[in-house]
Amino acid sequence: MSETLACTAEIRRWEGETAVYHMVTIGGDMAEAITMHERLHRLEFGGRRGFGSVKVMAAIGGTRWKTSVFPSKTGEWWLLVGKKVLKAEDLVAGDTAEVALELL
């Protein structure tokens, strides 16, 4: 059975070496729930997914997409938000968004 989590978070802009990314940082109780899900998955299947990621079905507004969240060194998780999602939901860096994650 999958678990669904929700929060309100700010869309942030991050410039990498070759591209610009938009992301949401997930912390607090929601981050702890994702971490526990990842640990249980690792125990059940005997390994970690790439970069310690967790597969999710993400939703912002009416837009849903299958993706992964990635752990940070501070215990938070990062959800990358693509240009198609930003455009569909009329969002830019600095806006807040209602984010729902179904842990897969």
C-alpha positions in Angstrom: 0.0 0.0 0.0 1.4 3.4 -0.9 1.4 6.4 1.4 0.4 9.9 0.3 2.0 13.0 1.9 1.2 16.7 1.3 2.7 20.1 2.1 3.0 23.6 1.0 6.5 24.5 -0.3 8.4 27.2 -2.1 9.5 26.7 -5.7 13.3 27.4 -5.7 15.6 28.0 -8.6 19.1 26.3 -8.7 21.8 26.8 -11.3 23.9 23.8 -12.0 27.0 23.7 -14.2 25.0 22.9 -17.4 21.4 23.8 -16.6 18.9 25.6 -14.4 16.6 23.5 -12.2 13.5 24.3 -10.2 12.8 22.3 -7.1 10.9 22.0 -3.9 12.6 21.2 -0.6 10.7 18.9 1.6 11.5 18.9 5.4 10.0 18.1 8.8 7.6 15.3 9.3 7.1 14.7 5.6 10.9 14.2 5.2 11.0 11.8 8.1 8.2 9.8 6.5 10.1 9.6 3.2 13.3 8.6 5.0 11.4 5.8 6.8 9.9 4.6 3.5 13.4 4.5 1.9 14.8 2.5 4.8 12.0 0.0 4.7 12.4 -0.4 0.9 16.2 -1.0 1.4 15.5 -3.6 4.1 12.9 -5.4 1.9 14.8 -5.4 -1.4 18.4 -5.3 -0.1 19.7 -2.2 -1.8 19.3 1.5 -2.5 18.0 3.1 -5.6 20.3 5.5 -7.4 21.5 8.4 -5.2 19.2 7.0 -2.4 16.1 8.2 -4.3 12.5 7.3 -3.6 10.0 6.8 -6.5 6.9 9.0 -6.1 3.8 10.1 -8.0 4.0 13.8 -7.5 1.2 16.4 -7.9 1.1 20.1 -7.9 -2.3 21.6 -8.6 -3.9 19.5 -11.4 -0.6 18.3 -12.8 0.6 14.7 -11.8 3.8 13.0 -12.9 5.9 10.0 -11.9 9.4 11.0 -10.7 11.8 10.5 -7.7 12.7 12.6 -4.7 16.4 12.8 -3.7 17.9 13.0 -0.2 20.0 16.0 0.9 22.8 15.8 3.4 20.7 17.8 5.9 17.9 15.3 6.1 15.6 17.1 3.7 14.4 15.7 0.3 14.4 17.5 -3.1 11.7 17.2 -5.7 12.7 18.5 -9.1 9.9 20.4 -10.8 10.1 20.5 -14.6 9.3 23.3 -17.0 6.1 21.6 -18.2 4.7 21.6 -14.6 5.7 25.2 -14.0 4.0 26.3 -17.2 0.9 24.2 -16.6 0.4 25.5 -13.1 1.6 29.1 -13.9 4.4 29.0 -11.3 7.8 30.7 -11.1 10.7 30.6 -8.6 9.5 32.1 -5.3 5.9 31.0 -5.6 4.5 28.5 -3.1 2.7 25.4 -4.3 0.6 22.6 -2.7 2.7 19.5 -3.2 1.3 15.9 -2.8 3.5 12.9 -3.0 2.4 9.3 -3.3 5.3 7.1 -2.2 5.7 4.2 -4.6 
